Amino acid sequence: MLGNILEISNKSSKNGRVPIKVALHKIHDDPQETNANGLHWKKEYALNALDSAKGMPFCAELDEEKEVPFGHGLTGEEITPDGIKEPVFENSDVVGVCESATIETIKDKNGNDIEAVCANGFLYSQRYPKFIKWLRKNYTLGNVDTSIEIMGIKENDNKIVYEEETPTDDFRTPKTYVYSGSAFLNITPADDSAILLEISEKKQNKEDKKIMDFTIEDMKNAIHSTISELNDKSQAYETQITELNSVIEAKDSELAEKDAKISELNASVEQIQATLDQLKKDHETYWAEREILEQELAKAKVAEKLGELDATLGEFNEDEKAVAKEDIDKLTSEINAATKKEDLDNVTSEINSIKSKICMNIVESQKKAEADAKIAEQNSVKDNAVEDIFSEVCAESHADDEDTNIF
């Protein structure tokens, strides 16, 4: 990231014992290549910054025993008297100092020739003896990494100037900068070519005579110590594997119980589904049989109502039924068309209505016949009678005689 704390460092002082040489970073020949932190290093800009490596600290964020390194030791940021924000590495120990820097052709971890910025200096073995011992052992095993720190110059407010107008996290080329520190890491570095190249195996005695400080015996002891440590770790791993196997067996047993329960539930589901299917089938059969019965019942009702109609109309002759012929034909058609017994509920009422209509017509016909007969009789009497021109006079005369004759 632009201007982040991995590219800026604090000032440091000088002091040291064991000479050392490290590769700070690779020079990229490929114009598209970057390190893991997105930085593309150009040789011309690195040459301009070489002198700034003089006096920069070799740093390490150490554990409580001052033995094993971790990261850069960042604890926060502070504002300088000039108003510039700088990171603070209060958890970082200065374990050495760089005296000079050069660009050399070296071999990387894969054995390939590369150009790299290399730093020559020394470590403070009197103040960090456990760290120096760890460094020598892990240098032998090839497990030491470093990570370079850079910052801008004062004229640019300590901000790094990049070649790109718009540098990005994935690709940026430091153009104007200074080397401010190099940290020893026990984690993956940003630049995997920043590795430990040389570490002195000598120191001065009281007579200023140089003797071997890191002997073959020391190397054997380091190897034996490493093997012993690996064996301890192997035993610990085996214990962990045994514990994990127990957990796996318990999980397998639990899964087996769950599988059995699922199988049982599946069987129950299948049984319930079979029962539901049978009920559905029975239900369909019931309705089919019911429909057939209803149809048969409707047919019987039709026959019954037709019989009832015939019985009712049997009391009358054709002439008497003629008055209700349309009603009889309509009702007969409705009875024959009925498919449900409910369609015949009103048939009896309609039969009674037809019967009433016929009976009323019969009564009316009888009354008319009687009236016609009476009129005919009266007419017959009139035709047969002899008109008596004196009858009315004689009648009145007798009456008068009766009424006026007081004797």
C-alpha positions in Angstrom: 0.0 0.0 0.0 1.2 3.5 -0.7 3.3 5.1 2.1 2.5 2.2 4.4 4.6 1.4 7.4 6.5 -1.5 5.7 8.2 1.1 3.6 9.1 3.6 6.4 11.4 3.2 9.4 12.8 5.1 12.4 16.3 6.3 13.0 18.8 4.2 14.8 22.3 4.2 16.3 25.5 2.3 15.5 27.2 -0.5 17.4 28.0 -4.1 16.6 30.0 -7.4 16.9 29.4 -10.1 14.3 29.8 -9.2 10.6 26.8 -10.0 8.3 25.7 -9.6 4.7 22.1 -9.7 3.5 20.2 -9.2 0.3 17.8 -6.3 0.8 15.7 -6.8 -2.4 15.9 -8.0 -6.0 16.4 -5.8 -9.0 13.6 -6.6 -11.5 14.7 -7.1 -15.1 11.1 -7.9 -16.1 9.2 -4.6 -16.4 6.0 -6.3 -15.1 7.6 -8.1 -12.1 6.9 -7.0 -8.5 7.6 -8.4 -5.1 4.8 -9.8 -2.9 4.1 -6.2 -1.7 3.5 -4.8 -5.2 6.9 -3.0 -5.5 8.8 -3.0 -8.8 12.6 -2.3 -8.1 14.5 -0.5 -10.9 18.4 -0.6 -10.9 18.8 3.2 -11.7 16.7 4.2 -8.7 18.3 1.7 -6.4 21.8 3.0 -7.3 20.7 6.5 -6.3 19.5 5.3 -2.9 22.5 3.0 -2.1 24.3 5.5 0.1 21.2 5.8 2.3 21.6 2.2 3.4 24.7 3.2 5.4 23.8 3.3 9.1 20.3 1.8 8.7 19.4 -0.7 11.4 19.0 -4.4 11.2 15.8 -5.0 13.2 13.8 -7.8 14.7 10.5 -8.1 16.7 11.7 -10.7 19.2 9.9 -13.0 21.6 10.2 -12.7 25.4 13.4 -14.7 25.4 15.0 -12.3 22.8 15.5 -15.3 20.6 13.0 -15.8 17.8 12.1 -12.9 15.4 8.5 -12.3 14.1 7.5 -9.1 12.3 8.4 -5.4 12.0 7.3 -4.5 15.6 4.8 -1.8 14.6 3.0 -0.2 17.5 1.4 2.9 16.0 2.1 6.3 14.5 3.2 9.7 15.7 3.4 13.3 14.3 6.9 14.7 14.1 7.7 18.4 15.0 7.6 19.1 11.2 4.0 17.8 11.2 4.8 14.6 9.3 3.2 11.3 10.3 5.6 8.5 10.9 5.2 5.0 12.2 6.5 3.9 15.6 8.2 0.5 16.0 8.4 0.2 19.8 8.2 -3.6 19.7 11.2 -3.8 17.3 14.8 -4.3 18.6 17.8 -3.0 16.7 20.0 -6.1 16.6 22.6 -4.7 14.2 23.6 -2.0 11.7 24.4 -1.7 8.0 27.7 -0.2 7.0 27.5 -0.2 3.2 25.3 -1.4 0.3 26.1 -2.6 -3.2 24.3 -4.1 -6.2 25.6 -7.6 -6.8 24.7 -10.8 -8.8 23.7 -13.5 -6.4 21.8 -16.7 -6.4 18.2 -16.8 -5.1 16.6 -19.7 -3.1 16.0 -21.5 -6.4 19.6 -21.3 -7.5 19.0 -18.7 -10.2 21.3 -15.7 -10.8 19.7 -12.4 -10.0 20.8 -8.8 -9.3 20.1 -7.6 -5.8 20.9 -4.8 -3.4 23.1 -6.2 -0.7 23.9 -4.8 2.7 27.1 -5.3 4.6 27.1 -4.8 8.4 27.2 -6.5 11.7 24.9 -7.8 14.5 25.0 -7.0 18.3 25.9 -10.4 19.6 26.7 -9.3 23.1 23.2 -7.9 23.6 21.2 -10.5 21.6 23.2 -13.8 22.1 20.1 -16.0 21.8 19.0 -14.3 18.7 22.5 -14.7 17.1 22.4 -18.4 18.0 19.0 -18.9 16.5 20.1 -17.0 13.4 23.1 -19.2 12.9 21.1 -22.4 13.4 18.3 -21.3 11.0 20.8 -19.9 8.5 22.3 -23.4 8.3 18.8 -24.8 7.7 18.0 -22.1 5.2 15.1 -20.7 7.3 16.1 -17.0 7.6 14.2 -14.2 5.8 14.5 -10.4 5.8 12.2 -7.5 4.7 13.4 -4.1 3.5 11.9 -0.9 4.8 12.1 2.4 2.8 10.8 6.0 3.3 10.8 9.3 1.4 13.4 12.0 1.7 12.9 15.1 3.8 12.5 17.4 0.8 9.4 15.4 -0.1 8.0 15.4 3.4 9.3 11.9 3.9 6.9 10.7 1.3 8.1 8.2 -1.3 8.0 9.4 -4.9 6.9 6.8 -7.4 7.6 6.6 -11.1 3.9 6.1 -11.9 1.6 9.1 -11.9 -1.0 6.8 -10.2 0.8 4.1 -8.3 -1.3 1.2 -7.1 -1.1 -1.4 -4.4 -0.5 -4.1 -7.1 2.2 -2.2 -9.0 4.4 0.8 -8.1 8.0 1.7 -8.8 9.9 3.6 -6.0 11.8 6.4 -7.7 13.0 8.8 -4.9 13.4 7.1 -1.6 16.0 6.1 1.1 16.6 2.7 2.8 15.6 3.1 6.4 15.8 -0.5 7.8 15.8 -4.2 7.2 13.9 -6.6 9.5 14.7 -10.2 10.2 11.5 -12.3 9.9 10.3 -15.7 10.9 7.3 -15.2 8.5 6.9 -14.9 4.7 8.7 -11.7 3.6 7.5 -9.2 1.0 10.6 -9.9 -1.1 11.7 -13.6 -1.2 15.1 -12.6 -2.6 15.8 -10.6 0.6 17.7 -13.5 2.2 20.6 -13.9 4.6 23.8 -14.1 2.4 26.7 -14.2 4.8 27.2 -14.3 8.5 30.6 -14.1 10.1 31.8 -17.2 11.9 34.6 -15.3 13.6 35.2 -12.9 16.5 38.2 -11.3 18.2 39.8 -12.5 21.4 41.7 -10.5 23.9 44.9 -10.9 21.9 43.0 -9.6 18.7 43.5 -13.1 17.2 40.6 -14.3 15.0 39.3 -17.8 15.8 36.4 -19.8 14.5 33.3 -18.8 16.5 30.9 -21.2 14.7 32.7 -24.6 14.7 31.8 -27.9 13.2 30.9 -29.1 16.7 28.5 -26.1 17.0 27.0 -27.1 13.7 26.6 -30.7 14.8 25.0 -29.5 18.1 22.7 -27.3 16.1 21.7 -30.2 13.8 21.2 -32.6 16.8 19.2 -29.9 18.6 17.1 -29.4 15.5 16.5 -33.2 15.1 15.6 -33.5 18.8 13.2 -30.5 18.4 11.7 -32.2 15.3 11.3 -35.5 17.2 9.5 -33.7 20.0 7.3 -32.0 17.5 6.7 -35.4 15.7 5.7 -36.9 19.0 3.4 -34.0 19.7 1.9 -34.3 16.2 1.3 -38.0 16.8 -0.5 -37.2 20.0 -2.6 -34.7 18.2 -3.3 -37.1 15.4 -4.4 -39.7 17.9 -6.7 -37.2 19.6 -8.1 -36.2 16.2 -8.6 -39.8 15.2 -10.6 -40.2 18.4 -12.7 -37.2 17.6 -13.2 -38.5 14.0 -14.3 -41.9 15.4 -16.8 -40.2 17.7 -18.0 -38.1 14.8 -18.3 -41.3 12.7 -20.3 -42.9 15.4 -22.5 -39.9 15.7 -23.0 -39.8 11.9 -23.9 -43.5 11.9 -26.6 -42.9 14.6 -27.9 -40.0 12.5 -27.9 -42.1 9.4 -29.8 -44.8 11.2 -32.3 -42.3 12.5 -32.7 -40.8 9.0 -33.2 -44.3 7.6 -35.9 -45.0 10.2 -37.6 -41.7 9.4 -37.4 -42.4 5.7 -39.1 -45.8 6.4 -41.8 -44.1 8.4 -42.3 -41.5 5.6 -42.6 -44.3 3.0 -45.2 -46.1 5.2 -47.2 -43.0 5.7 -47.0 -42.2 2.0 -48.2 -45.7 1.2 -51.1 -45.3 3.6 -52.0 -41.9 2.1 -51.9 -43.4 -1.4 -54.2 -46.3 -0.3 -56.6 -43.8 1.3 -56.6 -41.7 -1.9 -57.2 -44.8 -4.0 -60.1 -45.9 -1.7 -61.5 -42.4 -1.8 -61.5 -42.4 -5.6 -63.2 -45.9 -5.6 -65.8 -44.7 -3.1 -66.7 -41.7 -5.2 -66.8 -43.8 -8.4 -69.1 -46.3 -6.7 -71.2 -43.5 -5.2 -71.6 -41.9 -8.6 -72.8 -45.3 -10.0 -75.3 -45.7 -7.2 -76.6 -42.2 -7.6 -77.1 -42.9 -11.3 -78.9 -46.1 -10.5 -81.0 -44.4 -7.9 -81.8 -41.6 -10.3 -83.0 -44.2 -12.9 -85.2 -45.9 -10.2 -86.6 -42.5 -9.2 -87.3 -41.7 -12.9 -89.2 -45.0 -13.2 -91.0 -44.4 -9.9 -92.1 -40.9 -11.0 -93.1 -42.0 -14.4 -95.2 -44.7 -12.7 -96.7 -42.1 -10.4 -97.6 -39.9 -13.3 -99.1 -42.8 -15.2 -101.1 -43.9 -12.1 -102.4 -40.4 -11.6 -103.3 -39.9 -15.2 -104.9 -43.3 -15.5 -108.0 -42.0 -13.7 -108.7 -39.8 -16.8 -109.5 -40.5 -20.4 -107.7 -38.9 -23.3 -110.3 -36.1 -23.7 -109.9 -35.2 -20.0 -106.1 -35.2 -20.3 -106.1 -33.1 -23.4 -106.4 -29.9 -21.4 -102.9 -30.6 -19.7 -101.2 -32.3 -22.7 -98.4 -29.7 -22.9 -97.8 -29.9 -19.1 -97.8 -33.7 -19.2 -95.3 -33.8 -22.1 -93.0 -31.3 -20.5 -93.0 -33.1 -17.1 -92.5 -36.5 -18.9 -89.4 -35.0 -20.6 -88.0 -33.6 -17.4 -88.5 -36.9 -15.6 -86.6 -38.8 -18.4 -83.8 -36.2 -18.4 -83.2 -36.4 -14.7 -79.8 -37.8 -13.7 -80.0 -37.1 -9.9 -82.7 -37.9 -7.5 -82.7 -34.2 -6.5 -83.9 -33.4 -10.0 -87.2 -35.3 -9.2 -88.0 -33.6 -5.8 -90.7 -31.4 -7.3 -92.2 -34.0 -9.6 -95.0 -35.1 -7.2 -96.1 -31.5 -6.8 -96.1 -31.0 -10.5 -98.2 -34.2 -11.0 -100.7 -32.9 -8.4 -100.8 -29.6 -10.3 -101.6 -31.4 -13.6 -104.2 -33.5 -11.8 -105.8 -30.4 -10.3 -105.8 -28.8 -13.7 -107.6 -31.8 -15.3 -110.1 -32.0 -12.4 -110.9 -28.3 -12.5 -111.4 -28.6 -16.3 -113.7 -31.7 -15.7 -115.8 -29.8 -13.1 -115.9 -26.8 -15.3 -117.1 -28.9 -18.2 -119.7 -30.6 -16.0 -121.0 -27.3 -14.8 -121.2 -26.0 -18.3 -123.0 -29.2 -19.4 -125.5 -28.9 -16.6 -126.1 -25.2 -17.4 -126.5 -26.0 -21.0 -128.9 -28.8 -20.1 -131.0 -26.5 -17.9 -131.2 -23.9 -20.6 -132.2 -26.5 -23.1 -134.9 -27.8 -20.7 -136.3 -24.3 -20.2 -136.3 -23.7 -23.9 -138.1 -27.0 -24.4 -140.9 -26.0 -21.9 -141.4 -22.7 -23.6 -141.7 -24.4 -27.0 -144.3 -26.9 -25.7 -146.6 -24.5 -23.7 -150.0 -22.9 -25.1 -150.3 -19.3 -24.6 -153.5 -18.4 -22.5 -154.5 -14.9 -23.3 -156.9 -14.8 -20.4 -154.7 -16.5 -17.8 -153.3 -13.3 -16.4 -156.7 -11.6 -16.4 -158.4 -14.6 -14.8 -155.7 -14.8 -12.2 -156.0 -11.3 -11.3 -159.8 -11.6 -11.3 -159.7 -14.4 -8.9 -157.4 -12.7 -6.7 -159.4 -9.6 -6.7 -162.5 -11.6 -6.0 -160.8 -13.2 -3.1 -159.6 -10.0 -1.7 -162.8 -7.9 -2.2 -165.4 -10.4 -1.5 -166.1 -10.0 2.2 -168.8 -12.6 2.0 
